[in-house]
Structures are given as structure tokens and as C-alpha cells.
């Protein structure tokens, strides 16, 4: 187990750096490459642990892959080319892997069991199981004793009963979730009728963009998406994609630049999908210094460079539809709020309580450990900014949550002494080179084992 020791920043953060490929896009690209017919090429930097879980799942079902430096080659076998795995598929800590796979496996003629680590096993899965059952799939899980009507992993999926085809579906989602929406759309590739999905709020649309780029008959108007199964050819072509940089990873660098005086940081080739840039909108409303420089598109995904600098911040507010576009960035938004003038409100974010950890409760503890006053609420936080002076050096238990750990590291740069962030191995889930990237910008972070040995 790894701890990080973060030292107070003594100089500005400066430089131009990349970030890992967007793991949300990479999940979908990896999965669709296995369902395509022929060799696909995926580039865009080192894959994190979550993406490796999706890749391992494909390998377990007979898909051949080859890694060449930071390029992944996948020999797709078509929609019906997967074979039954010899053991349960381990999704690790990746809810995206489990939920997206459920949509594909629901249509297979073999049975599969999906398992995960302790954290993933606590996360709700009825939200993805219910719509798949409504179109004829077999999917069961472990009953959750604490939540009536809820199931968790392990998930037992399939085999698809006679007549071996999924039916049409018209489904109104009770909660906006790109993972659930994606599972439904992926299952629609196998259906003998259309798939209609209506979201309460527009969630990230990477699946829709990739499917459209591959010629799938799909249309979307706001929060309503339609996939026309009967007019789909049943074949996905192989493709080549350079995965855009992850805006969620970039947000830690962008926020750090806002908080350290005289900092000037550029993050290169970041995905600028509007369903993912909510934090940047909040940052601008808070008086932040951020310029987005467009650089074109990649398979329907807009990309560009981010130029960030130090700023004098005012209080902000996050709520309503903006939450769906900022849900992964709330921990680092809390760090931003900690240095703003006034009280920042985060509302309508109850979904954070069923992420890798209860991120509302965790960030409340983190902020208080640094001497920042905050109020924990059922669906969010009220953070009273402390724009002047040093924060209090802290000893943080990250709970193995990568976003909590990285947000704590950014706050540690503002402290009055060294900050220890415990159990930080899981940063590799999304940003394997986080420490090296921060060091390249001028931060001092040391890596130690939990026993204290460098």
C-alpha cells in the first residue's frame, strides 16, 4: 500500500503536460473494438486499471489483443464472436466495465458471472438490470440487505432464452447515468426492434458519438436517444482512434494552477465534449483563469488545449443539470471552493454517495482535516472558503478512492507543512502518472510505503 507525502508549494506550477486518455471513451472504444469485425487500433496513452479491467474481460471471452508501447491492437470477432469465459469475469473497481458489459452479455447465448472488488460489490446494479430484463434478458444479483429492491454484484447474466434475441425497449431512466444508458444502447445492437431511452438530464454521450462514427443508426434530441435495431446491419467496422485526454484528470492540474500564485499550466489535447466540461463552466463563474483552445475532433469528440493560471476566486454554485456534467469533478471542485471568497454550494449530487466511496462524506472529512469549514448535506456540501493564509497540514485516509486522493494532494500544496495521503495506489485507476506529472509542473510529492520506507 502506497502513501503520498505532499509538501507545501514554494514556487509556481509551470509547464505543458499531457494527461491520460479519457477512460470513459477508452472503455467504450475497447469494448466496441472487440465487437467489430477486424483489427482496430486504439492510441492515447497508458491505460489505467479500470480500462485494463475492460480489456481483460474481452481477453477472457476470446478476443486477441496486442499492446505496442502506448498503442492497443484489438482483433474484433463481431457482435456474436464472444465465447463463454472459463471463470467469472473480474471487473476490479470499475463500475463502467460491469455495467457496459451487462448490456453486451445480456444478448449472448452463454451465461456469465461478473464480480468485482469490495468497493464495486457495494455499488447499485438494479438500475442496469431492470431495463435489460424488460427487453428479455436474464440478469440476477445479490440482494442488498440495506436497500430494498436493490441488487449488487456478483451479477449472473444469461444465457439469452429463446428465441435468442432481445426485444424492443422504450425506457425512461429514473436517474441520469451514462453507464446505464450505454448498457441499454449496446444491448440495442442485438435487438429485433428499436431502443428508446429518455434521461431526466443529459449525461455524457461518448457511447452515442462512437456508435454514430461507426455507422450505427442512432439519433438523439436532448435527453431522448433512439437506436433503430432493425435497420442496423449487424456489423461494426474496425476503426482507429487516438483517445482524447481525460478532462477529469486534467481538472486536478487546472485547479492546482488556479490555487498556486503565478502558476501557468497548459494541458494538451484534452477532450472538450460539452457533457464533460461542467467543471470548466463552474470555474469560469468563480472567476477562474482558463482558456480553451480548440484543436479539432476525434471520432466525433472535440479536443483542445487548456491554458490555466492563478486566479482570485469567488464563491460558486453547482446544482441541477450541471451536476451530471461535473459528477466526477466534485472532489476537486471542493478544493477550488476551499480557496474561494464566500461559501460555495454543491447540491443535487446524492449520486456521489454510491461512487467508489461516499464522496460527499469523504470530502467533508478531507476539508475539515485541512481546517476548512464545511457543512455536509444529504445531496452535497456547503464549503466556506479560506482564501487567505495557509491550510492546516493533514493526514488523509483516502479510502482507496483515486479522486479523493488526488484532490487531497492538490490541497496539500497549500498547507503549512507536509501532508500525508494514505492508501493512494488507486490513483492508477484513472491517472497512473499523476505524481510524475505534478512533479514535472514543479510540485514536490514523495512516494512512500505505508511502513514509511521510500
N, C-alpha and C positions, 0 to 999 in steps of 0.2 A: 504494500500500500504506500502511496506517494503523498507527501506533503509539499506544499509550496510556501516558501518564505519570501514575502514581498517587502521591499524596502521603500521608504518614502522617496518620492521623485525629487531629485536635486537639479534637474535640468529639463528643458522642454522635450517632448516627444517629437521626433522629426524623421521623415523618410517616406519612401514609396514602397509599398509591400502588396503582395497578393494575399488572398485568403483561400481556404479550401473550396472546392467545387460545392455548389449548393446541394446539400444532402437530400433535400426533398425532390429536386429534379433528378439527382443521381439514382435514388431509389426507383423512380418510375422508369428512367432510361434503362437501368439494369434489368428490371422485370420485363419490360416490353422487348428488349433485345433477345431475351430467352424465348419469347413467344413469336418473334419474327422468323422469316424463312431465309436463312443465310447468315453471313458474318456481319455483325455490327461492331462499330468502333466507338469507344467512349473515352474521351480525354477530359482533363480538367483538374489534375492534382491528386494527391493521395486520398484514398477513400478512408473515411472514419469507420469506427466499429459498427455503427448502425448500418451503413451501406454494406459492410462486409457480411452482415447477417443476411441481407437480401441475396447477395452473391452466393453465399454458402448454401442457402435454400435452393437456388437454381441448380447448383452442382449436385446437391443431394437428389435432385429429380432428373439427373442425366444430362444436364446442359454442360457442354465443354467450354471452358474459358481459359484465357491466357493473359497474364499481366506482363507488359513490357514497359519497364520504368513506370511512368505515370499514365500509360495507355492500357485500356482494358479491351480485349477482343473477345466477343461472345458469339458462339456458333448456335444461332437460334434454330429450333426444330418445329416451329409453327405452333398454333394455338392448341393442337391436340398431340404435341410431341413430348409432353412431360411424361415421366414414368413414376410409378409409386416409389416413394423413398423406403429405404430398408429400416428406418428408425424414425422416431418423432423428429420434426424439424425444430431446431433451437433458434428462436428469434432474438436471443440475447436480451438486450434492454430496449429493443426497437419496436414500439407500437406501430410505426408505419409499416414495417416488414410484416407483422402479424395481420394487420387489418387489410392491407392491399393483397397479400397472398390469399386471404379468405375469399376475396372476390373471384380470383382465378381458380382456386381449388374447389369452390362450390360447384363448378361446372365439370369437374373431372370424374371419370368413371372408376376411380380408385379412392380409397379412404386415406386420410392424412391426419396426423395429430400435430398441433402447433404448441410448443412450450416456450418458456422464457425465463429470465432471471426473477428474483424475488420481487423486484420493483414492477416489472411488466405483469407478473401474475396478479398483482393487486388492481390493475387498471381495468376499467369497464369495457366489456366486449359485446353486451347485448345490443348496443347501438348499431353494430355492424351485422350481428347475427340476424336480427329481426327482418330487415329488408331482404336479405338473401333468402331467408325461409319463405318470405312472401312470394318469391318467384320460383319456389320449388326445391331449394337446396336443403340438404341435411347438415345442420350445424348445432352442436351442443357444447356446453362448457360447464365449469364448476360453479354451482350456486354460491353466490356471495352472501354469507350469513348477516352481514351488516347492511346490505342494500336489497330491499325486497324487489324481486323481479330482475335482478342483475346477475350476469354470469361473468366469470373471469377465465383466464387460461388455466389449465390446458384446454384448447379447443379441438374438438373432434369434428372433422369435416368430411362429408361424402360417405360412400360414393353416391353419385347422382342417380336417383331412381329412374325407372322407365317413365317416359320414353327417351331418356338420356339427353334432354335438352331443357334449358331453363326457359321459363315463360316471360312474357312482357311484364313490365312493372311501372306503376305510377306511384311515386313515394314522396311524401312531404317530410323533410327531416326536422325533428324537434329541436336539434342543436346544430349549429353550423360546424361542420367538421370536414376538412378536405380529405382526411383519411377514409371516412365512411363514404363520402361522395365518390371517391376514387374506386373503392371496392365495388360499389354499385355499378359504376360505368364500366369497369373491367369485366364484371360478370355479364354486362350487356353485350360484350363482344361474342358471347356464346348463346345469346337468347334468340328465340324464334319470333320475337315481337319487339316493339320499341321500348326504350327506357326513358322515363321522365323523372327528373329529380328537381325538387324545389327546396331551396335553402332559406332559412329565416334571415340570414345575412350572407353576403358573398364571401366565401372562403378562398384560399389560394387555389389557383386554377392551372397548375402545372400539368395535371393529367389531361385536361381538355386541350391544352396547347400542343402537347406531344401527339395525342391521338389525331388532331386535325392535321399536323405536319405529316403524319403517316397515312393520310387519306381516309381516315375513318369518318363516316357520315354523321357528324356531330354539330349541333348548333347550341348557342347559349344567348339568352337575353336576360341580363341582370343575374338574378339568382335562380333562373329556370334553365335547366340543361336538358337537351334531348339527344339521344343516340338511337339511330334508326337501324336496329339489328337486321331486319330482313333485307335491307339494301346494302349491307356490308358484305364484301367479297369473301370474308372468312380468312383473309391472308394479310399479314402485316409485312411490309418490305423491310429488309435490313437498312440500317442508317448509320450515319456518322454524326457525332455531337461532341462539341467541346463544352463541358458543363460550366455555366457562368459561376462566378464566385458567390459564395453564400452571404446574402445580406444580413442574416442573423449573426454570423461570425464577424462580419465587417462592423456590426453595430458596437461591439466591445472596443474596437480600435477608434471608431468615430467618437464615441462618448469619452474615452480616455483623452482624446485630443482636446475636447471641449473643456476638460477639467484641469489640465496641467497648463499653467501660464506659458504663453508664447509658443505653444505647440503648433506644428503644421504637418499634417499627415495626409498622404494620398493612398487610397486603397484601390487597386487596379481591377478592372474587368469584373465588376460586381453585377449580379442580376438586379434589374430595376423593375421587375414585374410589379404593377401597381397593387396587387393583392399582398405584397410583402413589404411595402415601403412605409407602413404606418408610423414606425418609429421616427423616420426622417421628417414626416409631416409634424409630429408632436415636437420634435427637436426645433424645427423652424418656428413653431408657435411659441416656444420657450426662449426665443432669441438666440438660438444656436448658430454657429458658423459652419455651413455646409453647402457645397456646390456640387451638383450632379452634372457630369459631362457625358452625354450620350455617345455610345461607340457602336451602334448598330444592333443586330439581332442574331440569335442562335436558335434555330428551330422554333421560331415564334416567340422567343424570350428576349425582351430588351435588355441590353447590357450597357455599362458605362463605368467611368471612374468617379470615385468620391473624393472630394477635397475638403478636409475638415481642419478647423483651427480652434484655438481657445476662445471662449466667449463668456460674457457675463449673463447668467441665465435667470429667467423669471419663472414663476410657478406655471405648471401646466395642468392639463386635464385629459384623461384617457377614458373613453366610455363609448357605448353604443356600437355602431358598425365598425368603428376604428379598431376595436379590441380584436376582432377576427384577423385583422391585418398586422397586429402587433403582439399576438399572444405569446410568441417565443421570446420577444424582446422585453417583456415586463421586468425581469430581474435587472437588466442593465438600465432600463428606464428608472428604476428605483435609485440606482447610483447617480443618475443625472439629477433626479429630484433632490437627492441629499445635498447638492451644492447650489440649488436654485433659491432665489429670494421668494419667500412665501410658502404656502402649502400646496403641494401637488396632489391631485385626487386621481386614483385609479379605481374605476368602477366597472361593473358588468363583466368581471373576469373570474367568475367562480370556477370556470373550466381549469384554471391553474391549480386547483386543489387535487386534481386527478392526473397530473403530469408525472414526470419521473419522481417527483416528491410533491408535497403540498407547498407549492412555491409561494403562496401568499404567507403562510405561517413561517416558512423558512426565511423569506426576505425580511419579514418583520423582525425576526431574531438577529439576522445579519446587521440590519440598520441600527438596531439598539446596541449591538456589540460595538459598533463604531461611534456610539454616542449621538446618533441621530434619533430624534423623537418621531415616532410614527404611531398610527392607530390602525390595528388590524380590524378589517370588517369582513362580513361573510363573503362578499364578492370583490374584495380589493383592499386598498390601503390608502391612508392619508399620510403623506410624508411631509414633515416640517423641515424645510431646507436649512442648512447650516453653511451659508456661503463664505463665511469668514473664518480664518483660523484653521488649525489642523483638526482632523478627526482623531478619535482615540484608537490607538493600535489595538488590534483584536486577535482573538484566537477563534477561528471559524470552523465549525463542523459542517462540511458541505453536504453530508448525507449521500455522497456519490453522485450528486446532480451536477452535470457539466456546466449548466448556465449559472447556477448558484456559485460554483467555484470561480468561474471567470469574472462574474460581477464583483465578487469579493476581492479578487486580485486588483481590479480597477480601483475599488475603494481603498485598498491598502496603499496605493501610490500617494494618497492624500493624508495618510496617518502620521502621528507624531513619533512613530517608532516601527520596528519590524512587525508585520502581520503574518500569522501562520494560517494557511488554508489547508485543512486536513482532508484526506481522502479525495485527492484530486485526479486520480487515474482516469476517471470517467470523462475528463476533458477530451480525451481521444475519441469519444463518441462523435463529436462534431468538428473539433479543431485540433487535430493531432500536433500541429506545430505552433500552438498558441504561445508557449513560453519563448520559443525561439523568435517568433515574430515580435513579441513585446520587447525582447532584448534588442532586436535589430532597430527598433524605434528609440531605444535609449532607456528602457525600464530595467531595473535590477530585480531579478527574480531568481531565487535559488531553489533547486530541487533536492529534497531530502527524503529518505525512507522514514516511515513512521517511528523507527527506532532512533532517528536523529543522525544517521550516518549519511553523508553526502553521496 
